[in-house]
Amino acid sequence: MTFKKRALEASPTGIWFRWNKKNGYSIAALLPLVEGAGLADRPREGIMLYSFASPQAEEVYREVDSSRGSVEAVFVAGGPHPSARPEEALRRFDFVVIGEGEETLPELISVIKGGDDPAGVKGIGYRQDGIARLTLPREDVDLDLYPPFQPPIFSPIEITRGCPWGCAYCQTPRLFGRRIRHRSISKILEYARFYSDLRFTSPNALAYGSDGLHPRIDKVEQLLSSLSELDKPIYFGTFPSEVRPDFVTEEAIDLIVRHCRNRHLSIGGQSGSDRILKMIGRGHDVEAIRRACDLSLDGGLVPNLDLIVGLPGETAEDQRMTLDLAREVVGGGGRIRAHHFIPLPGTPLEDEEPADLAAEVAKEMGELALRGKATGRWGSSDQM
């Protein structure tokens, strides 16, 4: 995300987004919908809008607490953490936007400015007489009706939202729903003109145009063929998106190689244990991960395999299986990105404790990192 310095200096409406490097994508999507809003690097008077995930929650709460009494503002929270724990957020904030904000936030701001009753605004939480109240949920938004960004604020183009799989550790289906939605090719092309190279956000890039359960490679081909006509470098299936292993086919690899600049493919594998994959609801087995990595390598793409260690209920044997998979992928020419499980609010595993990392696994992952074959973080301080 980039922005002009003047965006941090003025808001003619007194409406401010609390910007930081970690919430840029959310603000990029919401800023165009709030006319006259500015970006703030600290609490300002007026209406202060926050978007944050769980790792930033305590820092945000401390900032809001310390601002009460010194800054005359209405504080509004949104994003993954407040959406999952609205009652908690309402101990510090005046309002919470729950889930998608494109329709909810402008309506809520209008109510706040008019001093009207917020009870009729769907998809929010608020306090009344000291009691946290939640309104009815809002329907899924149509991505084509809202811009993914508006200059001078930029973000990768969001092509898909929602996920039908419901993996037990993941906030995406709880935040955006299990009905997958896609931005149309014409709209994607409209916003692609702002970039010299093209990058996208999606829970599964190869699910574009599909129901999220069954690939529609013809839709992916239409998208990539249309983007290729712009004669700009395309990066597809790489950060900040990835692909599911069961969506990786020879045809999919061929499309990426023909149309895209990236020579890496981010694949969400998560575990080398079939037992763990079944427990967390991934919907594929370890063989699908191996096959996806092999197809990538055969087609000329280096697989970057995402793995989670320390999932609840994981045994030392499960972790050894994941380590064996990592060794196998690295031995074939791939790379690993691993991290230790973090329980996220709103997910089925939110109250579960991470499993301890076996010493053998920690040692081997460290060695892979020293060889430049693995990245990520696990535990409280270990770096891969």
Secondary structure by P-SEA (a helix, b strand, c coil): ccccccccccccccbbbbccccaaaaaaaccccccbbbbbccccccbbbbbbcccaaaaaaaaaaaaccccccbbbbbcccccccaaaaaacccccccccccccaaaaaaaaaaccccccccccccccccbbbbccccccccccccccccccccccccccccccccccccccccccccccccccaaaaaaacccccbbbbbccccccccccccccaaaaaaaaaaaaaaaccccccccccbbbbcccccaaaaaaaaacccccbbbbbcccccaaaaaaacccccaaaaaaaaaaaaaacbbbbbbbbcccccccaaaaaaaaaaaaaaaaabbbbbbbcccccccccccccccccccaaaaaaaaaaaaaccccccccccccc
